[in-house]
Every structure is written in structure tokens, then in C-alpha cells.
Amino acid sequence: MKTKIKNRFQLLGIVAFSLFINKAICQNANYENPIIHQDFSDPDAIRVGDTFVMTASSFNHVPGLPVLISKDLVNWKLQGYALDRLVPEDYYSSVHHGCGVWAPSIRFHQNEYFIYYPDPDFGIYMIKSKSYNGPWTKPVLVAAGKGLIDPCPLWDDNGKAYLVHAYAGSRAGIKSIITVKEMNTEGTKILNDGKIIYDGHQMDPTVEGPKFYKSNGYYYIFAPAGGVGTGWQIVLRSKSVYGPYERKVVMNQGGSKVNGPHQGAWVQTQKGTNWFIHFQDKDVYGRIVHLQPMKWKDNWPLIGEDKVGDGIGEPVMQFHYPVSDLKGFENSFDKAISTDEFDRSSLDKNWQWQANPKETFSFLSPHQLKLYARYFSDSLKNLYNHPNLLMQKFPAEQFEATTKLTFHPLVDKEKCGLIVFGYDYSYIGLQKIGSQICIVNAMSKKASENKPEEISVLDTIKPNQEVYLKVKIVDANTCKFSYSFDNKNYIEAASNFTPKQGKWVGAKVGLFAAGEIKNNDCGSADFEWFKIKK
């Protein structure tokens, strides 16, 4: 009996020691950058209670304005989207690459979430919700005008509300300046023409993306400059909302490998530690998300680590966790294997269309996604401007995407398949050519210039025959397409494809069905599942 009691105490001691060690390891563990290796451009984030909430640019892709949540600033979950459809709705029923939702900001004010986002062709919009899960209000046009971009609100201590924004040279004819304007307290309307508070032409060309804060008696404007791939992060500060503002570089690339580190959000944990979320432009992979430590000195922030002692931070590739609460440190974006069985009443959150979708683009039924081979226009020589491409962001540096489908064409030249999409694109798919259904590998170089596809026939199949299609992203320069009839033995296409980024976005992978001949009916493709393996 004494031996049993002794053994139990020894076991309890081992368990307690193990828990102590595990807690110590977790509390001293480091996270690694990027925290999200996916294309969430121009991120902005806040903390409400113990939850961090982030949004990002989505451009012409629908739904837009992704909403991500986290408990520790490192592990994020795509919770949904704040914008079901782009406005004006008729305009965005067609594809307008690189337009739509540019750099947004998110704030929490009087128990409501506010998102301000710019459309460079129409103006600055606002939506709001009492929950990050929605429902979100329809967009309100706060300031109309071409080239008004990158807005961020600030509700001051005296009850007044302000909006800072920049200008897009492509629409406004001016750029590299930042303006502050007064709003009504509801945040729905601009009240004056505002004032230019900073001109970056001499020291900070292409200054944009401002984020507005007030702390310790100062107004702070965090803003990137110098261009997406080559720039740096500055901070402006003033005791007055309209300035004059002092200027300081607080982060640049330095000796790191993180190019153009800027455009993001200052956030604080519940314990008061400071952090900065920003992106890095990684070409075909898009604008991936990093997290940097931030500290204050003489009422100026320093982001990252000052490794050379010049008072300017540079990005770190790893650092201790912002929140050590033993909730687990596995990043859902980095580690998860994504499978969509098409067995829900709505599409998985990772899917986006190229424009506002129509009801006739797709239908979901149990364990099946039906895409219709819609015809759009004789002027479209390839798929680049087809609104009904259903795609996802690249989820990692290397991965495989596989789908199972059957094809039911009605009209000659109808096609469907698995696509890797950008300025150039390529796909492996099925196409009706005369009386045959062929397995094809197609490529469209300079697709954005409406160049026609080059198509190679790989095989033929019987009507209603099940086929498996796969693409393997080997690295930034190589995609390999293949097909199978049993999901075991795959036959590779002869040629590889070099993926390309799109207009302000990384490459995408996804599904499509399309027609080339006008008709009053069309065939369809039935996709049983879509899987990503990392």
C-alpha cells in the first residue's frame, strides 16, 4: 500500500514538473515571421477585450474585406467577410482588376466596429457592425471623389471626429501627400476640405496608407513611404490634429531579407505591450503578414530591432510570443490542410469570385459544387476577365491542390478545370472539342492583354467519366499539372508553368467552367471536392 502511494506521489510530481516545463517552454517560445503566409494586403488590426480583429484589402474579389480574429496576434482565423458585394453593384458585375477595396482601416467606437475603405474610382466608404461576425451595414459614401485612398478615422477626446487619407496619383493626378479632414460625429460625412498635413515628395515619395492614433498627448500618423517593394515606415507626430507634424523613420529593411516593410497597424496587448502588424510583398505569393515588436522612446515608436544603433528598427524573423496563455501556437493558415467537400449551404470562406457573382454562376447540393459553363462575350479571348472564376489565395510556398469532377458539356468549346491564375494563367481541365471530351492543358501568357490560350490535348474520356485534376506548386517559379482516373496514378502534363501575380494581388488557385459560343443554355461541371495539401 505504501509503495502504491509513493508511486502515485512520484507520478503526480512528474506530471506537475511536466506542466511547469511545458508552461515555461510556451511562455518563452518564439513565433516566426511571416505569421500568415497568405496574401492579406494592407492589414489593419485592433484589440477589443481579449480578441484581436484584422481586416485587409480585397480589391475586385468578392466577398471582400476579410475579417480575421486572433487571441495572441500570431495565430489567426479567417472568420468571414464584411462586404458581401462591391458597390456600385452593376459596375462590379464585370471584372475590374486591381480596383474595388484598397487599404482599409478598422476601429471600435461606442461599442461598434467601423471599417473605412477606399474605392479609388468612387471615394471613401464606411460600414459598421456591433459584432465582427456581422451583420455589417451597407456601405455609406463618406467622401466622394477619384483617387481618395487609405482612410483612417480618429474620434478625439473632445468629441470631434477626423479622417486621414492619402491620394492615388493614377486617379487624383497627385500623390505623396496626406490630408486630415473633419467628419460628423457619426463618422458618415466629411465636414470640410481639410488640410494637407504632410508632403512627402522630398523625403518620402509615395507616402500613403496612414493610420491615425492619439497617445500621451500626441496625434500620431503611421504611414508607409517609398513604394510597396522598396519602402520604409515613417511616423508623424504633433500636439495639434492639423499639425505641424514632426517626422521620423521608425522601420526599414536594414540588413533583413524583408523588403519594403510597412503599411500596417499598431496594437497593444492587455498587458500593455506594443506590436506592429505589416506586410511584405512576396511577388507571386502576394503581400504576406508579419508581426514586429514595438517600443517607445522619447514618445517615438521603434518597430522591430535597432541592430545598428541608428534609432531605426528593422524586421525580426522571430520573437517571443505577445500573449503566453497556453492556447496553442499552431498557425491555422500555415499548418492546416484545407478540404472543401461542398457539403454546406454556402461556400467555404476561402473562396472568392472575380466580381459580384450572379445566381447562375454556381449551385451547391450535397457533396457537389456545380459550376455552369457560362458564355460572356466574343471580345474575351481568354479567361482573364471572366467574373465566374472561383479562386483562393496561395496558402503556402509549396502545396498541392486536387479536385474530383465530372463534366456535362452541351455546346462545343465548353471547358472546366483547375486553374492557377495571375497576369499569366494555366489550367488542366476538360473541354468539348467536336464530339469528344478531351483532357487539356492550357496556358495564356500575357492574359491581361487578352492574348488567346495555347491548348494541348492530353487525353480523351467517356461522357460522365470521373476525373481527378491536380496542380503542384513546387516553388515560386514552377507549377506542375497532372490528371488521374483513380486518384492514385497521376499523369503529368509535359510542360510546367511559371505562376504570375495579378493586379496588386498574388497568384490564385481555383476552379472554373466557361463557354466560348453564345447559346441560350450551357453545360456544367460537378466538383465533388477540392483539397489542399501542404
Stockholm file with secondary structure:
# STOCKHOLM 1.0

chainA/1-534         MKTKIKNRFQLLGIVAFSLFINKAICQNANYENPIIHQDFSDPDAIRVGDTFVMTASSFNHVPGLPVLISKDLVNWKLQGYALDRLVPEDYYSSVHHGCGVWAPSIRFHQNEYFIYYPDPDFGIYMIKSKSYNGPWTKPVLVAAGKGLIDPCPLWDDNGKAYLVHAYAGSRAGIKSIITVKEMNTEGTKILNDGKIIYDGHQMDPTVEGPKFYKSNGYYYIFAPAGGVGTGWQIVLRSKSVYGPYERKVVMNQGGSKVNGPHQGAWVQTQKGTNWFIHFQDKDVYGRIVHLQPMKWKDNWPLIGEDKVGDGIGEPVMQFHYPVSDLKGFENSFDKAISTDEFDRSSLDKNWQWQANPKETFSFLSPHQLKLYARYFSDSLKNLYNHPNLLMQKFPAEQFEATTKLTFHPLVDKEKCGLIVFGYDYSYIGLQKIGSQICIVNAMSKKASENKPEEISVLDTIKPNQEVYLKVKIVDANTCKFSYSFDNKNYIEAASNFTPKQGKWVGAKVGLFAAGEIKNNDCGSADFEWFKIKK
#=GR chainA/1-534 SS CHHHHHHHHHHHHHHHHHHHHHHHHHHHCEEESCSBCSCCCSCEEEEETTEEEEECCCBTCBSEEEEEEESSSSSEEEEEEEESSCSSTTGGGSCCTTCSBCSCEEEEETTEEEEEEEETTTEEEEEEESSTTCCCCCCEEEEECTTEEEEEEEECTTSCEEEEEEECHHHHSCCSEEEEEEECTTSSSBCSCCEEEEECTTTCTTCCCCEEEEETTEEEEEEEESCTTTCEEEEEEESSTTCCCEEEEEECCTTSSCCSCEEEEEEECTTCCEEEEEEEECGGGCEEEEEEEEEEETTEEEESBCSSSSSCBBCCSEEECSCCSSSCCCCHHHHCCCEECSCSSSCCTTCBBSSCCCGGGEEEETTEEEEECBCCCTTCCSSTTCTTCEEEECCSSSEEEEEEEEEECCSTTCEEEEEEESSSEEEEEEEEETTEEEEEEEEETTGGGTCCCEEEEEEEECTTCCEEEEEEEEETTEEEEEEESSSSSEEECSSCBCCCCCSSSCCEEEEEEECSSCCSCCCEEEEEEEEEEC
#=GC SS_cons         CHHHHHHHHHHHHHHHHHHHHHHHHHHHCEEESCSBCSCCCSCEEEEETTEEEEECCCBTCBSEEEEEEESSSSSEEEEEEEESSCSSTTGGGSCCTTCSBCSCEEEEETTEEEEEEEETTTEEEEEEESSTTCCCCCCEEEEECTTEEEEEEEECTTSCEEEEEEECHHHHSCCSEEEEEEECTTSSSBCSCCEEEEECTTTCTTCCCCEEEEETTEEEEEEEESCTTTCEEEEEEESSTTCCCEEEEEECCTTSSCCSCEEEEEEECTTCCEEEEEEEECGGGCEEEEEEEEEEETTEEEESBCSSSSSCBBCCSEEECSCCSSSCCCCHHHHCCCEECSCSSSCCTTCBBSSCCCGGGEEEETTEEEEECBCCCTTCCSSTTCTTCEEEECCSSSEEEEEEEEEECCSTTCEEEEEEESSSEEEEEEEEETTEEEEEEEEETTGGGTCCCEEEEEEEECTTCCEEEEEEEEETTEEEEEEESSSSSEEECSSCBCCCCCSSSCCEEEEEEECSSCCSCCCEEEEEEEEEEC
//
